[in-house]
Amino acid sequence: MLTRTHTRSASFSSTSTLPTVYEDSSRIEREPDFIKEDELWFDDGDIILVARDRDYPPALGLQRAFKVHQHVLERQSVTWLGVLVSETITPSKNVPLLYEDVPVVEIPDRAEDLYHYLQWTYNIGYLGHFSLASWLDDGIEDCVESLLRMAECYEVPSLRRDIEDFLEREWPSNLAMWDKQERAVQEKIRDEVIEEYCAGPDALRAIDIAREYDLPQILTAAFYHLNRVLTFPSSQPDSDPSCTKILTPQSVVHFPSSLHIELSTPDLLRLLRARSFFQSSISIWALQFQPQCSPRGSYPLCALMMSEWWQTKYRDRLVCGMHVESLDPLAVLREAVESLEDEESEETEGMCGGCRERLRSVLVERREMIWDSLPKWFDVDVGLDDVQNAGRSAKEDGSVAT
């Protein structure tokens, strides 16, 4: 008797269906029309999953096959329970799907989605080894989206949590974690073994992922990074009036100068809005700092050194008159803080300890203020708790990235 199982979860994505399994009491074999995935082909596996490879035209019928363990799949998700068990009589089918006496299940999902899902299933910490992947691997966003589709499709909460943890490491929701990420990136850049980098984190893809899969906590970092790598719209008119083309500047390290990105009008307005807030906020306090020491003490020397240090090395990188020069004020201020913390720095030689510490505290507070204001400036809803915890987390961690 030829039987078929066809089970669908109520919350399953409308774009795909759950697997169909064919079995026959005669257990007739068929010749394979798939490519074995050696990394995920276990000799003791009791089920073969087959999915179409997106890299090839459908007419070629090329599929990738994974020989895995049914109990491992069922352990990860309740949706798999019953999916691979025959329940109903099937319409006519010529040949049951068996290979090497093992049932074959044709999965409607993409082969690359299934590949990443099975890698995560069998390899503890699969996402963990992608640390800083968005700086070193052009395909990481594809991997993340594959896993998110599978987590949603097969209702795997543990996978969803892993993805959220990974994305929050890549796109931190608080300043302390942002600085930690920046420090790690700079250490990688200084590594002479690593000679080439990809175009860097794809902020637009991260924003799209956040919106589609309800991950608002990564929006602040994604919009900030998008803002700091994009300059003014190009003069070329766009065929689509709802989009504006943005040209990445040559001066931005690790980003191709010819990269054009289509940005929706609402998101373009978000960037322009944020830049206006940068200007009004930074230009007010960045023009001058006054010494805090006694006028009868080292005040004249501190005033001279502070003015020379701040105006020539940092202020002009933030503002020129009333115009914001840097699109990454957090990095400029972080560098200034590190200079003040270095007691052997020649840049701050001549300032008294009190003035140096006071100025450092002011700049740290300004960085926290800027970070805490980003959700409002970019007009993104990351949740009240995230906004409040951002500054608190930064204050609890006094480390500053290099």
C-alpha positions in Angstrom: 0.0 0.0 0.0 1.3 3.4 -0.9 0.7 6.0 1.8 1.4 9.7 2.2 1.8 12.0 5.1 0.9 15.7 4.7 0.7 17.8 7.9 0.7 21.5 8.1 1.0 23.7 11.2 -1.6 26.5 11.5 1.2 29.1 11.8 3.2 27.7 8.9 4.3 30.1 6.2 1.9 30.4 3.4 4.7 30.3 0.9 5.6 26.6 1.6 4.0 23.4 2.7 5.3 20.7 5.1 7.1 17.6 3.7 5.3 14.8 1.9 6.6 11.2 2.6 5.9 8.3 0.3 6.3 4.7 1.5 5.6 1.4 -0.2 5.4 -2.0 1.4 7.4 -3.4 -1.5 10.2 -0.9 -0.6 11.2 -0.5 -4.2 14.3 1.6 -4.7 14.6 4.4 -7.2 17.7 5.9 -8.8 18.8 9.2 -7.1 18.3 12.5 -8.9 20.0 14.5 -6.2 23.5 15.6 -5.1 24.6 14.2 -1.7 25.6 16.9 0.8 28.7 15.1 2.3 28.9 17.3 5.4 25.4 16.2 6.4 25.2 12.6 5.1 25.4 10.3 8.1 25.8 6.6 7.5 23.4 5.7 10.3 20.8 8.3 9.2 17.3 7.0 8.9 15.7 9.7 6.7 16.9 11.5 3.6 15.8 15.1 3.1 15.9 16.5 -0.4 15.4 20.1 -1.4 15.9 22.1 -4.6 19.0 24.1 -5.1 18.2 27.8 -5.8 21.5 28.3 -7.6 20.2 26.2 -10.5 17.2 26.7 -12.9 14.2 24.7 -11.8 14.2 23.1 -15.3 17.4 21.2 -14.4 15.7 19.6 -11.4 18.9 19.6 -9.4 18.4 18.8 -5.8 20.6 18.5 -2.7 20.1 15.6 -0.3 20.9 15.2 3.4 20.9 11.9 5.2 20.0 12.7 8.8 18.2 11.3 11.9 14.5 11.6 12.3 14.6 11.7 16.1 17.1 14.6 15.9 14.7 16.6 13.8 11.7 15.8 16.1 13.7 16.8 19.2 14.2 20.3 17.8 10.6 21.1 17.0 7.1 19.8 17.7 6.2 20.6 14.2 8.4 17.7 13.0 6.4 15.3 15.1 4.1 13.4 12.8 5.4 15.0 9.7 7.4 11.9 8.8 4.8 9.4 9.7 2.3 8.0 7.2 -1.3 8.9 8.0 -3.5 9.0 4.8 -4.0 7.3 1.5 -2.2 9.0 -1.3 -3.3 9.6 -4.8 -1.5 7.5 -7.4 2.2 7.7 -7.5 4.5 5.7 -9.8 7.4 5.0 -7.5 7.9 5.4 -3.8 10.8 7.5 -2.7 13.5 5.3 -1.3 17.2 5.3 -1.6 19.6 2.7 -0.1 16.5 1.4 1.8 16.0 4.7 3.5 12.9 6.9 3.0 13.3 10.1 1.0 11.4 13.2 1.9 11.1 16.0 -0.7 11.2 19.3 1.2 9.6 22.4 -0.4 12.1 24.6 1.4 15.2 26.0 -0.3 18.2 23.7 -0.1 20.4 26.4 1.4 17.8 27.0 4.1 17.8 23.3 4.9 21.6 23.2 4.9 22.0 26.0 7.4 19.2 24.6 9.6 20.8 21.1 9.7 24.2 22.6 10.4 22.7 24.5 13.3 20.9 21.3 14.5 24.0 19.1 14.5 26.7 21.7 15.4 26.5 23.4 18.7 27.5 27.0 18.5 27.1 27.1 14.7 26.1 30.7 14.8 28.8 31.5 17.3 31.6 30.9 14.9 30.2 33.7 12.7 31.5 36.4 15.1 32.1 39.6 13.2 30.9 37.7 10.1 29.2 40.7 8.6 32.7 42.2 8.3 34.3 39.1 6.9 31.7 37.1 5.1 29.5 38.5 2.3 27.0 35.7 2.7 26.2 36.0 6.4 22.9 37.8 5.8 21.7 35.0 3.6 22.6 32.5 6.3 20.7 34.5 8.9 17.6 34.8 6.7 17.7 31.1 5.9 17.7 30.2 9.6 15.0 32.7 10.4 12.8 31.2 7.7 13.3 27.7 9.1 12.8 28.8 12.7 9.5 30.4 11.7 8.4 27.6 9.4 9.1 24.7 11.7 8.5 26.6 14.9 11.9 26.2 16.5 12.1 28.7 19.4 15.7 27.7 20.4 16.9 28.6 16.9 15.0 31.9 17.0 16.8 32.7 20.3 20.2 31.8 18.9 19.6 34.1 15.9 18.4 37.0 18.1 21.6 36.6 20.2 23.8 36.6 17.1 22.1 39.6 15.6 22.3 41.5 18.8 26.1 40.8 18.9 26.4 42.1 15.3 24.1 45.0 15.9 24.3 45.9 19.6 21.4 47.6 21.4 23.6 49.4 23.9 26.7 51.6 23.8 29.0 49.2 25.8 28.3 46.4 23.4 28.7 48.7 20.4 32.1 49.8 21.7 33.1 46.1 22.2 32.1 45.3 18.6 34.0 48.3 17.3 37.1 47.2 19.3 36.9 43.7 17.9 36.6 45.0 14.3 39.6 47.3 14.8 41.7 44.3 16.1 40.7 42.3 13.0 41.7 45.2 10.8 45.2 45.3 12.5 45.6 41.6 11.9 48.2 41.4 9.1 47.0 37.9 8.2 43.6 39.3 7.1 44.3 41.2 3.9 40.8 41.6 2.5 37.4 42.6 3.8 34.1 42.5 2.2 31.9 45.6 1.9 31.1 45.4 5.6 27.9 44.9 7.4 24.8 45.3 5.2 22.8 47.7 7.2 19.9 47.7 4.8 19.6 43.9 4.9 19.7 44.1 8.7 16.9 46.7 8.7 14.8 44.6 6.4 15.3 41.5 8.5 14.4 43.4 11.7 11.2 44.6 10.1 10.2 41.3 8.5 11.0 39.1 11.5 10.1 41.5 14.4 13.6 42.2 15.7 13.4 46.0 16.5 16.3 45.8 19.0 18.9 45.8 16.1 17.4 48.9 14.3 19.4 51.5 16.2 22.8 50.1 15.4 21.8 49.3 11.8 20.5 52.8 11.1 23.6 54.4 12.8 25.9 52.3 10.6 23.9 53.0 7.5 24.1 56.8 8.3 27.9 56.8 8.8 28.7 55.1 5.5 26.4 56.9 3.1 26.7 60.5 1.7 24.4 62.6 -0.4 22.2 61.2 -3.1 23.7 60.9 -6.5 22.7 63.3 -9.3 21.4 60.5 -11.4 17.6 60.3 -11.4 16.1 57.0 -10.2 13.6 55.2 -12.3 11.6 54.4 -9.2 10.4 57.6 -7.5 9.9 55.8 -4.2 13.7 55.1 -4.0 16.7 57.3 -3.9 20.2 56.1 -4.9 23.0 56.8 -2.4 26.7 56.7 -3.3 29.2 55.3 -0.7 32.2 57.7 -0.4 35.7 56.6 -1.3 36.9 57.9 2.1 35.0 55.2 4.0 37.4 52.4 4.9 36.4 48.9 3.7 33.5 50.1 1.6 33.5 50.1 -2.2 33.3 53.6 -3.6 31.1 52.5 -6.5 28.4 50.8 -4.4 24.9 52.1 -5.1 22.1 51.3 -2.7 18.4 51.9 -3.2 16.9 53.5 -0.1 13.2 54.0 0.4 12.1 57.6 0.8 10.9 57.1 4.4 14.3 55.7 5.4 16.1 58.5 3.5 14.0 61.0 5.6 15.1 59.1 8.7 18.7 59.6 7.9 18.3 63.3 7.1 16.3 63.8 10.3 19.0 62.1 12.3 21.7 64.2 10.7 19.8 67.4 11.6 19.7 66.3 15.2 23.4 65.5 15.1 24.1 69.0 13.9 21.8 70.8 16.4 23.0 68.6 19.3 26.7 68.5 18.7 27.3 72.0 17.4 25.9 73.5 20.7 28.5 72.0 23.0 31.4 71.1 20.8 32.6 74.6 20.0 34.6 75.2 23.2 35.5 73.6 26.6 36.6 75.7 29.5 39.2 74.6 32.1 37.9 73.6 35.5 41.1 74.3 37.5 41.8 77.4 39.7 42.5 80.6 37.8 45.5 81.2 40.1 46.8 77.7 39.3 47.4 76.0 36.0 44.4 77.6 34.4 46.3 79.6 31.6 48.3 76.5 30.5 45.3 74.2 30.8 43.2 76.7 28.7 45.9 76.8 26.0 46.4 73.0 25.9 42.8 72.2 26.0 42.0 74.6 23.2 44.8 73.3 21.0 44.0 69.6 21.8 40.2 69.8 21.3 40.0 72.3 18.4 42.7 71.0 16.2 42.4 67.3 16.7 38.7 66.6 17.4 36.3 69.5 17.2 37.0 70.2 13.6 36.3 66.6 12.8 32.8 66.9 14.4 31.7 70.4 13.4 32.8 73.1 11.1 31.0 76.3 12.1 27.5 75.0 12.5 27.8 72.0 10.1 28.4 68.5 11.2 31.5 67.1 9.5 31.7 63.5 10.9 28.9 61.0 10.4 30.4 58.9 13.1 30.6 61.2 16.2 30.7 58.2 18.5 34.0 57.1 17.0 35.5 60.6 17.1 34.5 61.1 20.8 35.7 57.6 21.6 39.2 58.5 20.3 39.2 61.7 22.3 38.2 59.8 25.5 41.0 57.3 24.9 43.5 60.2 24.5 42.5 61.7 27.8 42.7 58.3 29.6 46.3 57.8 28.4 48.4 59.6 30.9 51.5 59.3 28.7 49.8 60.8 25.7 51.7 63.7 24.3 48.4 65.2 23.0 47.2 66.0 26.5 50.6 67.0 28.0 50.3 70.2 29.9 46.7 69.7 31.1 46.3 69.2 34.8 44.8 65.9 36.0 41.6 67.5 37.2 40.9 69.2 33.8 41.7 66.0 31.9 39.4 63.9 34.0 36.6 66.5 33.9 36.8 66.7 30.1 36.9 62.9 29.8 33.7 62.7 31.9 32.0 65.3 29.8 32.8 63.5 26.6 31.7 60.1 28.0 28.4 61.7 29.0 28.0 63.2 25.5 28.6 59.8 23.9 25.9 58.3 26.1 23.5 61.1 25.3 24.0 60.6 21.5 23.5 56.8 21.8 20.4 57.2 24.0 19.0 59.7 21.5 19.5 57.6 18.4 16.1 55.8 18.4 14.3 59.1 18.6 16.6 60.7 16.0 16.1 57.8 13.6 12.4 57.6 14.5 12.6 53.8 15.2 10.7 52.0 17.9 13.0 49.7 19.7 10.9 49.4 22.9 11.1 51.6 25.9 13.2 49.1 27.9 15.8 49.0 25.2 16.1 52.8 25.1 16.4 53.1 28.9 18.8 50.2 29.3 21.2 51.5 26.5 22.6 54.3 28.6 22.6 52.3 31.8 24.5 49.4 30.2 27.1 51.8 28.9 27.6 53.4 32.3 28.1 50.0 33.9 30.9 49.2 31.4 33.7 51.8 31.5 35.6 50.2 28.6 36.0 52.2 25.4 36.8 50.6 22.0 40.0 51.2 20.2 
